[in-house]
Amino acid sequence: MAATSATAGATREQCDDASQGALREFARRLRQRTLPAGRVLFHQGQRLGRVYLLTSGAVQVSRRDPQGHARIVDLVLPGDVLGFCDFAAGVYADDALVLRESRVCSIDPRRWPPSGGRDASLPPLPPLSSLGAAQVQRAMRQSLRLRLRAPARIADCLLQLSQRMGGPDIELPLSWRDLAEYLDLRPETLSRTLRELERRQCLRRAGGTRLQLDLERLRQTRAAPRARQV
């Protein structure tokens, strides 16, 4: 079971690397704009006009229930697409808030060339289906992550952040409380589990939301076959 979990984790990372590389290459062909921290990219229920590709920064995606309570359902990082899965419905299903200054490419799916290319001298644009698949893949990973026990859940999230941020020293793009909500953990469970991971030398807290990670120990924690915990 542990070997299978470790192999699945490595496969997810390899797939992420491939898809992120393709999207970064694609982003070079699109016009980008800079958004300050605190800007709302779109609101839940708003009519959909664009989908977005993030090239720098971080965006938090939240969903409100009928009672008005919002829960963080996605963390969008450079190379991620957001809004695509709402295209068929014609309205955004979530709120998207810029966490730190970000650059985004704005895409109108209705004007996307079906053949994928306007200029034969440039690499072809990916089909729209591949953009949608990238967002679906991210949602599936989060769904699988939430089935893990708390230490493995946190380990998988930190490994993904390390992979996306370029190394074992990372600055979390969201607060500890928001991280707990994103991982569907009680704040006290997150705090207790982080202390346990620090005791195991999987990570070291370097002040604020900065972490120094031991990637191999985190991979071993992610692979541990135990029951889900919240």
C-alpha beads as a LAMMPS data file, in Angstrom:
LAMMPS data file: protein, C-alpha beads

230 atoms
229 bonds

1 atom types
1 bond types

-500.0 500.0 xlo xhi
-500.0 500.0 ylo yhi
-500.0 500.0 zlo zhi

Masses

1 110.0

Atoms # bond

1 1 1 0.000 0.000 0.000
2 1 1 2.798 2.442 0.940
3 1 1 4.700 1.672 -2.270
4 1 1 1.546 2.179 -4.311
5 1 1 0.863 5.527 -2.619
6 1 1 4.445 6.663 -3.189
7 1 1 4.289 5.655 -6.869
8 1 1 0.970 7.462 -7.314
9 1 1 2.465 10.565 -5.709
10 1 1 5.479 10.469 -8.043
11 1 1 3.205 9.981 -11.060
12 1 1 1.086 12.981 -10.038
13 1 1 4.248 15.106 -9.791
14 1 1 5.464 13.986 -13.238
15 1 1 2.053 14.760 -14.780
16 1 1 2.049 18.155 -13.077
17 1 1 5.519 18.914 -14.474
18 1 1 4.419 18.040 -18.032
19 1 1 1.170 20.002 -17.931
20 1 1 2.746 23.038 -16.272
21 1 1 5.489 23.146 -18.917
22 1 1 2.953 23.069 -21.738
23 1 1 0.847 25.797 -20.158
24 1 1 3.859 28.046 -19.516
25 1 1 4.828 27.758 -23.184
26 1 1 1.256 28.541 -24.152
27 1 1 1.138 31.610 -21.866
28 1 1 3.953 33.265 -23.816
29 1 1 1.552 33.689 -26.727
30 1 1 -1.150 35.516 -24.802
31 1 1 -1.517 39.060 -23.522
32 1 1 -1.176 39.295 -19.746
33 1 1 -2.305 41.783 -17.122
34 1 1 -1.192 42.400 -13.554
35 1 1 -3.682 42.279 -10.668
36 1 1 -2.958 43.557 -7.140
37 1 1 -3.509 41.510 -3.996
38 1 1 -7.114 41.763 -2.829
39 1 1 -8.613 42.102 -6.319
40 1 1 -11.605 39.861 -7.023
41 1 1 -11.144 38.155 -10.375
42 1 1 -14.770 36.994 -10.545
43 1 1 -17.763 36.397 -8.260
44 1 1 -19.889 33.293 -7.761
45 1 1 -22.997 33.568 -9.963
46 1 1 -21.424 36.175 -12.258
47 1 1 -21.933 35.605 -15.975
48 1 1 -18.867 33.928 -17.431
49 1 1 -17.023 35.854 -20.098
50 1 1 -13.449 34.628 -19.733
51 1 1 -11.367 31.803 -18.390
52 1 1 -7.949 32.578 -16.951
53 1 1 -4.417 31.227 -16.941
54 1 1 -2.294 32.369 -13.996
55 1 1 1.361 33.042 -14.855
56 1 1 2.536 34.451 -11.502
57 1 1 1.167 35.020 -7.996
58 1 1 -1.629 33.085 -6.288
59 1 1 -5.446 33.081 -6.347
60 1 1 -7.820 31.648 -3.744
61 1 1 -11.086 30.132 -4.978
62 1 1 -14.016 29.957 -2.539
63 1 1 -17.564 28.641 -2.814
64 1 1 -20.535 29.919 -0.814
65 1 1 -23.281 27.579 0.360
66 1 1 -26.972 28.638 0.365
67 1 1 -26.500 30.017 3.897
68 1 1 -23.722 32.300 2.663
69 1 1 -20.820 30.484 4.337
70 1 1 -17.743 30.457 2.092
71 1 1 -15.237 27.595 1.983
72 1 1 -11.894 27.552 0.153
73 1 1 -12.052 24.897 -2.563
74 1 1 -9.001 25.636 -4.709
75 1 1 -5.586 27.274 -4.593
76 1 1 -4.505 28.503 -8.020
77 1 1 -0.773 28.827 -8.685
78 1 1 1.302 29.817 -11.747
79 1 1 0.473 27.583 -14.698
80 1 1 -3.062 26.816 -13.465
81 1 1 -6.275 27.482 -15.390
82 1 1 -9.403 28.656 -13.579
83 1 1 -12.978 29.247 -14.664
84 1 1 -12.913 26.718 -17.490
85 1 1 -15.088 24.111 -15.757
86 1 1 -17.869 26.713 -15.466
87 1 1 -17.965 27.461 -19.200
88 1 1 -20.830 25.088 -20.041
89 1 1 -23.019 26.550 -17.276
90 1 1 -22.267 30.098 -18.401
91 1 1 -21.736 31.439 -14.850
92 1 1 -18.871 31.193 -12.382
93 1 1 -19.496 28.664 -9.602
94 1 1 -17.014 30.302 -7.220
95 1 1 -15.395 33.526 -6.021
96 1 1 -11.762 34.069 -7.063
97 1 1 -9.626 36.360 -4.878
98 1 1 -6.063 37.414 -5.718
99 1 1 -3.859 36.570 -2.702
100 1 1 -0.684 38.254 -3.897
101 1 1 0.129 40.383 -6.930
102 1 1 -0.540 38.146 -9.912
103 1 1 -0.305 38.094 -13.678
104 1 1 -3.101 36.449 -15.649
105 1 1 -3.890 35.667 -19.262
106 1 1 -7.542 36.255 -20.159
107 1 1 -9.051 33.767 -22.625
108 1 1 -12.355 33.995 -24.493
109 1 1 -13.185 30.332 -25.241
110 1 1 -15.695 31.333 -27.937
111 1 1 -12.910 32.914 -29.993
112 1 1 -10.383 30.153 -29.576
113 1 1 -9.185 28.901 -32.985
114 1 1 -10.446 25.333 -33.419
115 1 1 -7.293 24.315 -35.279
116 1 1 -5.155 25.673 -32.432
117 1 1 -2.813 27.825 -34.518
118 1 1 -2.831 31.253 -36.134
119 1 1 0.865 31.445 -37.017
120 1 1 2.664 28.438 -38.444
121 1 1 5.997 29.757 -37.148
122 1 1 4.810 29.479 -33.511
123 1 1 4.018 26.366 -31.486
124 1 1 0.327 25.471 -31.843
125 1 1 -2.091 26.580 -29.177
126 1 1 -3.374 23.653 -27.111
127 1 1 -6.972 22.566 -27.698
128 1 1 -9.498 23.926 -25.236
129 1 1 -10.081 20.425 -23.923
130 1 1 -6.503 20.290 -22.595
131 1 1 -7.046 23.516 -20.640
132 1 1 -10.188 22.087 -19.082
133 1 1 -8.394 18.817 -18.319
134 1 1 -5.720 20.669 -16.356
135 1 1 -8.350 22.222 -14.077
136 1 1 -10.170 18.901 -13.663
137 1 1 -6.893 17.159 -12.814
138 1 1 -6.231 19.723 -10.083
139 1 1 -9.716 19.218 -8.610
140 1 1 -9.262 15.432 -8.662
141 1 1 -5.959 15.681 -6.823
142 1 1 -7.569 17.810 -4.127
143 1 1 -10.464 15.344 -3.820
144 1 1 -8.033 12.439 -3.378
145 1 1 -5.939 14.470 -0.929
146 1 1 -8.924 15.044 1.351
147 1 1 -9.323 11.281 1.778
148 1 1 -5.917 11.020 3.460
149 1 1 -5.207 11.212 7.180
150 1 1 -4.086 14.651 8.361
151 1 1 -0.269 14.166 8.188
152 1 1 -0.420 12.678 4.682
153 1 1 -2.864 15.361 3.569
154 1 1 -0.573 18.151 4.731
155 1 1 2.489 16.387 3.308
156 1 1 0.911 16.046 -0.135
157 1 1 -0.093 19.714 -0.154
158 1 1 3.395 20.874 0.903
159 1 1 5.058 18.627 -1.666
160 1 1 2.893 20.106 -4.406
161 1 1 3.634 23.651 -3.238
162 1 1 7.369 22.886 -3.138
163 1 1 7.210 21.465 -6.651
164 1 1 5.358 24.495 -7.955
165 1 1 7.433 27.079 -6.063
166 1 1 10.792 25.696 -7.104
167 1 1 12.338 24.229 -3.984
168 1 1 12.128 23.027 -0.388
169 1 1 12.001 26.529 1.137
170 1 1 8.525 27.974 0.592
171 1 1 6.329 30.851 1.700
172 1 1 2.727 29.705 1.997
173 1 1 0.482 31.823 -0.243
174 1 1 -2.348 31.723 2.322
175 1 1 -2.725 32.000 6.099
176 1 1 -2.593 29.017 8.484
177 1 1 -6.319 29.332 9.131
178 1 1 -7.049 29.379 5.391
179 1 1 -4.729 26.414 4.864
180 1 1 -6.706 24.456 7.466
181 1 1 -9.939 25.323 5.660
182 1 1 -8.469 24.366 2.273
183 1 1 -7.368 20.994 3.670
184 1 1 -10.695 20.464 5.505
185 1 1 -8.968 20.305 8.894
186 1 1 -9.791 21.969 12.170
187 1 1 -7.218 24.704 12.932
188 1 1 -6.185 22.847 16.091
189 1 1 -5.686 19.637 14.065
190 1 1 -3.481 21.487 11.582
191 1 1 -1.450 23.058 14.396
192 1 1 -1.031 19.749 16.230
193 1 1 -0.055 17.882 13.060
194 1 1 2.471 20.535 12.028
195 1 1 4.132 20.164 15.437
196 1 1 4.253 16.399 14.881
197 1 1 5.751 16.833 11.389
198 1 1 8.301 19.239 12.827
199 1 1 9.198 16.694 15.527
200 1 1 9.735 14.097 12.765
201 1 1 11.994 16.609 10.969
202 1 1 9.692 16.704 7.929
203 1 1 9.671 20.489 8.113
204 1 1 10.899 23.489 10.051
205 1 1 8.886 26.647 10.583
206 1 1 11.091 29.637 9.803
207 1 1 8.743 32.413 10.976
208 1 1 5.342 33.571 9.718
209 1 1 4.194 31.200 6.996
210 1 1 7.694 30.329 5.760
211 1 1 8.649 26.650 5.851
212 1 1 11.811 24.665 5.205
213 1 1 10.849 21.192 4.002
214 1 1 12.547 17.804 4.015
215 1 1 11.020 16.460 0.809
216 1 1 12.013 12.827 1.302
217 1 1 10.511 12.645 4.794
218 1 1 7.346 14.306 3.513
219 1 1 7.093 11.702 0.742
220 1 1 7.404 8.933 3.336
221 1 1 4.657 10.577 5.399
222 1 1 2.397 10.870 2.350
223 1 1 2.878 7.165 1.589
224 1 1 1.966 5.980 5.113
225 1 1 -1.244 3.845 4.827
226 1 1 -3.499 5.014 7.637
227 1 1 -7.122 6.073 8.056
228 1 1 -8.445 9.550 7.293
229 1 1 -8.370 12.077 10.139
230 1 1 -9.996 15.514 10.510

Bonds

1 1 1 2
2 1 2 3
3 1 3 4
4 1 4 5
5 1 5 6
6 1 6 7
7 1 7 8
8 1 8 9
9 1 9 10
10 1 10 11
11 1 11 12
12 1 12 13
13 1 13 14
14 1 14 15
15 1 15 16
16 1 16 17
17 1 17 18
18 1 18 19
19 1 19 20
20 1 20 21
21 1 21 22
22 1 22 23
23 1 23 24
24 1 24 25
25 1 25 26
26 1 26 27
27 1 27 28
28 1 28 29
29 1 29 30
30 1 30 31
31 1 31 32
32 1 32 33
33 1 33 34
34 1 34 35
35 1 35 36
36 1 36 37
37 1 37 38
38 1 38 39
39 1 39 40
40 1 40 41
41 1 41 42
42 1 42 43
43 1 43 44
44 1 44 45
45 1 45 46
46 1 46 47
47 1 47 48
48 1 48 49
49 1 49 50
50 1 50 51
51 1 51 52
52 1 52 53
53 1 53 54
54 1 54 55
55 1 55 56
56 1 56 57
57 1 57 58
58 1 58 59
59 1 59 60
60 1 60 61
61 1 61 62
62 1 62 63
63 1 63 64
64 1 64 65
65 1 65 66
66 1 66 67
67 1 67 68
68 1 68 69
69 1 69 70
70 1 70 71
71 1 71 72
72 1 72 73
73 1 73 74
74 1 74 75
75 1 75 76
76 1 76 77
77 1 77 78
78 1 78 79
79 1 79 80
80 1 80 81
81 1 81 82
82 1 82 83
83 1 83 84
84 1 84 85
85 1 85 86
86 1 86 87
87 1 87 88
88 1 88 89
89 1 89 90
90 1 90 91
91 1 91 92
92 1 92 93
93 1 93 94
94 1 94 95
95 1 95 96
96 1 96 97
97 1 97 98
98 1 98 99
99 1 99 100
100 1 100 101
101 1 101 102
102 1 102 103
103 1 103 104
104 1 104 105
105 1 105 106
106 1 106 107
107 1 107 108
108 1 108 109
109 1 109 110
110 1 110 111
111 1 111 112
112 1 112 113
113 1 113 114
114 1 114 115
115 1 115 116
116 1 116 117
117 1 117 118
118 1 118 119
119 1 119 120
120 1 120 121
121 1 121 122
122 1 122 123
123 1 123 124
124 1 124 125
125 1 125 126
126 1 126 127
127 1 127 128
128 1 128 129
129 1 129 130
130 1 130 131
131 1 131 132
132 1 132 133
133 1 133 134
134 1 134 135
135 1 135 136
136 1 136 137
137 1 137 138
138 1 138 139
139 1 139 140
140 1 140 141
141 1 141 142
142 1 142 143
143 1 143 144
144 1 144 145
145 1 145 146
146 1 146 147
147 1 147 148
148 1 148 149
149 1 149 150
150 1 150 151
151 1 151 152
152 1 152 153
153 1 153 154
154 1 154 155
155 1 155 156
156 1 156 157
157 1 157 158
158 1 158 159
159 1 159 160
160 1 160 161
161 1 161 162
162 1 162 163
163 1 163 164
164 1 164 165
165 1 165 166
166 1 166 167
167 1 167 168
168 1 168 169
169 1 169 170
170 1 170 171
171 1 171 172
172 1 172 173
173 1 173 174
174 1 174 175
175 1 175 176
176 1 176 177
177 1 177 178
178 1 178 179
179 1 179 180
180 1 180 181
181 1 181 182
182 1 182 183
183 1 183 184
184 1 184 185
185 1 185 186
186 1 186 187
187 1 187 188
188 1 188 189
189 1 189 190
190 1 190 191
191 1 191 192
192 1 192 193
193 1 193 194
194 1 194 195
195 1 195 196
196 1 196 197
197 1 197 198
198 1 198 199
199 1 199 200
200 1 200 201
201 1 201 202
202 1 202 203
203 1 203 204
204 1 204 205
205 1 205 206
206 1 206 207
207 1 207 208
208 1 208 209
209 1 209 210
210 1 210 211
211 1 211 212
212 1 212 213
213 1 213 214
214 1 214 215
215 1 215 216
216 1 216 217
217 1 217 218
218 1 218 219
219 1 219 220
220 1 220 221
221 1 221 222
222 1 222 223
223 1 223 224
224 1 224 225
225 1 225 226
226 1 226 227
227 1 227 228
228 1 228 229
229 1 229 230
